[in-house]
C-alpha cells in the first residue's frame, strides 16, 4: 500500500467516525465495499428478469403505440415499499447518488443482455428547464449516468428537449397522461442520431405515455432505433 493510499484510507475511516455512511434504504452502516445501498437491501429489492425476455410487460405496454426494439425495467414498483422510498428520496430529497447507484447495477445486467448489446447512445427523458431548475437535477439523467458507467456508453442529455412545461403526471389517468405529453418533445440535432440505436431512460414507467412521446420524437432521426430502460415498472 502506498503512503498516499494509506493516508486516504485513514482519513476516510476518521470521517466515518463522525459522519458514518448509511444505507439509503434501511439506515444501517455501510461496509467499506458498499456504496449508497447495502448488499442486504440490494438483494431484497424486487428485481425483474425483463432484460432477458423480449416480450415482457414493459415491451408489451408499447405494442401498437410506437416502434420500440426492446424495453425493460429492473425493479417492480409498489406503493409503500422500500423501493418506493428510495425513488422518493431520489426525486424529492436530493439523494442523487441513489439514481446513479441503481443505474450502475441495472447497467451491469443490461450489458450482458443480447437485446441491449448494440446500444450506441443513452438519452434520458428530459425535464422542462423550469422544473429542472427548481429540483436542481433530472433524476432520469442520473439513472442514465449510472447505466453509462456500467455499459461504457455515451450519454446525450442535450439533444432531446421538453418544449412545454406540463403538470405532474402522478395523479392523472392513462388518457390524461397521454394528452399531457403529446407532442411536447423535440430533437435539436436529428442528424446526430442517424442510424443509432438509442437507449431511452426514465426512473419509473406507469402508462408509458411520456416514454412513447419521447420515442416518437427520437424516431424522427433517419434510421434510428429506440429501446427503453427504466429503473421500475409500476
C-alpha positions in Angstrom: 0.0 0.0 0.0 1.4 3.4 -1.0 1.7 6.2 1.6 -0.9 8.3 -0.4 -3.4 5.4 -0.4 -2.7 4.7 3.3 -3.4 8.4 4.3 -6.6 8.4 2.2 -7.8 5.2 3.8 -7.0 6.6 7.3 -8.8 9.9 6.5 -11.9 8.1 5.3 -12.0 5.9 8.3 -11.6 9.0 10.5 -14.5 10.8 8.7 -16.7 7.7 9.2 -16.4 8.0 12.9 -18.2 11.4 12.9 -20.1 11.1 9.6 -20.9 7.4 9.1 -22.1 6.2 5.7 -25.5 4.8 6.0 -27.7 2.7 3.7 -30.3 4.9 2.0 -32.8 2.1 2.2 -32.5 0.7 5.7 -30.2 3.2 7.5 -27.7 0.6 8.6 -23.9 1.3 8.5 -22.3 0.6 5.1 -19.2 -1.6 4.9 -16.1 -0.3 3.1 -17.0 -2.1 -0.1 -20.6 -0.9 -0.1 -21.9 2.4 -1.5 -25.3 4.1 -1.1 -27.4 0.9 -0.6 -26.2 -2.1 1.5 -25.8 -5.5 0.0 -28.7 -6.9 2.0 -31.1 -4.3 0.7 -29.9 -4.6 -2.8 -30.6 -8.4 -2.6 -34.1 -7.9 -1.3 -35.2 -5.2 -3.9 -38.0 -6.6 -6.2 -35.8 -7.3 -9.2 -37.3 -8.5 -12.6 -35.8 -10.5 -15.4 -37.4 -8.3 -18.1 -34.0 -7.6 -19.8 -33.7 -11.3 -20.6 -37.3 -11.6 -22.0 -38.2 -9.7 -25.2 -41.9 -10.0 -24.7 -42.0 -8.7 -21.1 -44.8 -6.5 -19.6 -42.9 -3.3 -20.4 -42.4 -4.2 -24.0 -46.0 -5.2 -24.3 -47.0 -1.8 -22.9 -45.8 -0.1 -26.2 -47.2 -2.6 -28.7 -49.3 -0.8 -31.3 -48.3 2.6 -29.9 -44.7 3.2 -31.0 -42.0 1.1 -32.7 -39.7 0.1 -29.8 -37.0 -2.5 -30.3 -36.7 -3.7 -26.7 -37.9 -2.4 -23.3 -37.0 -3.4 -19.7 -37.4 -2.3 -16.1 -35.1 -3.6 -13.4 -37.5 -3.5 -10.5 -41.2 -3.6 -9.8 -42.7 -0.6 -8.0 -45.4 -0.8 -5.4 -46.8 1.8 -3.0 -45.4 1.8 0.5 -42.4 -0.4 -0.5 -38.8 0.1 0.4 -38.1 0.7 -3.3 -40.8 3.5 -3.4 -39.0 5.2 -0.5 -35.7 5.1 -2.5 -37.4 6.6 -5.6 -39.0 9.3 -3.4 -35.6 10.2 -1.9 -34.1 10.3 -5.4 -36.8 12.6 -6.8 -37.7 14.9 -3.9 -34.9 14.8 -1.3 -31.8 15.4 -3.4 -30.4 11.9 -3.0 -28.8 11.9 -6.4 -26.4 9.1 -5.6 -29.4 6.7 -5.5 -30.1 7.2 -9.2 -26.5 6.7 -10.2 -26.1 3.6 -7.9 -29.2 1.8 -9.1 -28.4 2.8 -12.7 -25.0 1.1 -12.4 -26.5 -2.1 -11.1 -29.1 -2.1 -13.9 -26.3 -1.4 -16.4 -24.4 -4.5 -15.3 -27.4 -6.6 -16.3 -28.2 -4.8 -19.5 -24.7 -5.1 -20.9 -24.9 -8.9 -20.7 -28.4 -9.0 -22.4 -28.4 -9.9 -26.0 -31.1 -7.3 -26.6 -29.1 -4.3 -25.4 -25.5 -5.1 -26.5 -25.6 -2.8 -29.6 -26.7 0.4 -27.9 -24.9 3.4 -29.3 -26.1 6.2 -27.1 -28.1 6.7 -23.9 -30.7 9.5 -23.7 -32.6 10.4 -20.5 -36.2 11.6 -20.6 -35.8 15.4 -20.3 -37.4 17.6 -17.7 -38.5 21.1 -18.7 -35.8 23.6 -17.9 -38.1 25.3 -15.3 -38.7 22.1 -13.4 -35.1 21.1 -13.5 -34.0 24.5 -12.2 -36.4 24.1 -9.2 -35.3 20.5 -8.5 -31.7 21.1 -9.3 -31.2 17.9 -11.4 -33.0 15.4 -13.6 -33.4 12.0 -11.9 -33.6 10.2 -15.3 -30.3 11.7 -16.2 -28.7 10.3 -13.0 -30.0 6.8 -13.9 -28.6 7.3 -17.4 -25.2 8.2 -15.9 -25.2 5.1 -13.9 -26.1 3.0 -16.9 -23.4 4.6 -19.0 -20.8 3.9 -16.4 -21.5 0.2 -16.4 -22.3 -0.2 -20.1 -19.5 2.1 -21.2 -21.9 4.1 -23.5 -22.1 7.9 -24.0 -24.9 10.0 -22.6 -26.6 12.6 -24.6 -28.8 14.8 -22.4 -28.9 17.9 -24.6 -30.4 16.7 -27.9 -33.9 15.7 -26.8 -35.7 18.6 -25.1 -39.1 19.2 -23.5 -40.6 22.2 -25.3 -43.6 22.8 -23.0 -43.8 22.7 -19.2 -46.6 20.4 -18.2 -48.4 19.4 -15.0 -47.2 16.4 -13.0 -48.3 13.0 -14.3 -48.6 11.5 -10.8 -52.4 11.8 -10.3 -53.5 11.6 -13.9 -55.3 8.6 -15.6 -54.0 7.0 -18.8 -55.8 9.3 -21.2 -54.9 12.4 -19.3 -51.2 11.3 -19.1 -51.1 10.9 -22.9 -52.8 14.2 -23.6 -50.4 15.9 -21.1 -47.3 14.9 -23.0 -48.5 14.7 -26.6 -46.1 16.5 -29.0 -44.1 18.2 -26.3 -40.7 16.7 -27.0 -38.3 17.8 -29.8 -34.9 16.8 -31.2 -32.4 19.6 -31.6 -30.0 17.7 -33.9 -31.6 14.7 -35.5 -28.5 14.2 -37.7 -26.5 13.2 -34.6 -28.8 10.2 -34.2 -28.9 8.9 -37.8 -28.8 5.0 -37.8 -28.1 5.0 -34.0 -29.6 2.5 -31.5 -30.8 4.8 -28.7 -31.5 3.7 -25.1 -34.2 6.0 -23.8 -34.1 6.1 -20.0 -36.5 7.1 -17.2 -36.9 6.3 -13.5 -40.4 4.7 -13.5 -42.8 3.6 -16.2 -46.5 3.6 -15.5 -48.7 4.1 -18.6 -45.7 4.7 -20.8 -47.2 8.0 -22.2 -44.0 10.1 -21.6 -41.7 7.5 -23.0 -44.0 7.0 -26.0 -43.9 10.7 -26.8 -40.1 10.8 -26.4 -39.7 7.8 -28.7 -41.8 9.4 -31.4 -39.5 12.4 -31.3 -36.4 10.3 -31.4 -37.6 8.2 -34.3 -37.7 11.3 -36.5 -33.9 10.7 -36.8 -33.3 8.8 -40.0 -32.7 5.1 -39.4 -32.8 5.4 -35.6 -33.9 2.6 -33.4 -35.2 3.1 -29.8 -35.1 0.8 -26.8 -36.3 1.7 -23.4 -34.8 1.1 -19.9 -36.5 2.3 -16.7 -35.5 1.5 -13.1 -39.0 0.4 -12.2 -42.3 -0.8 -13.6 -45.4 0.3 -11.7 
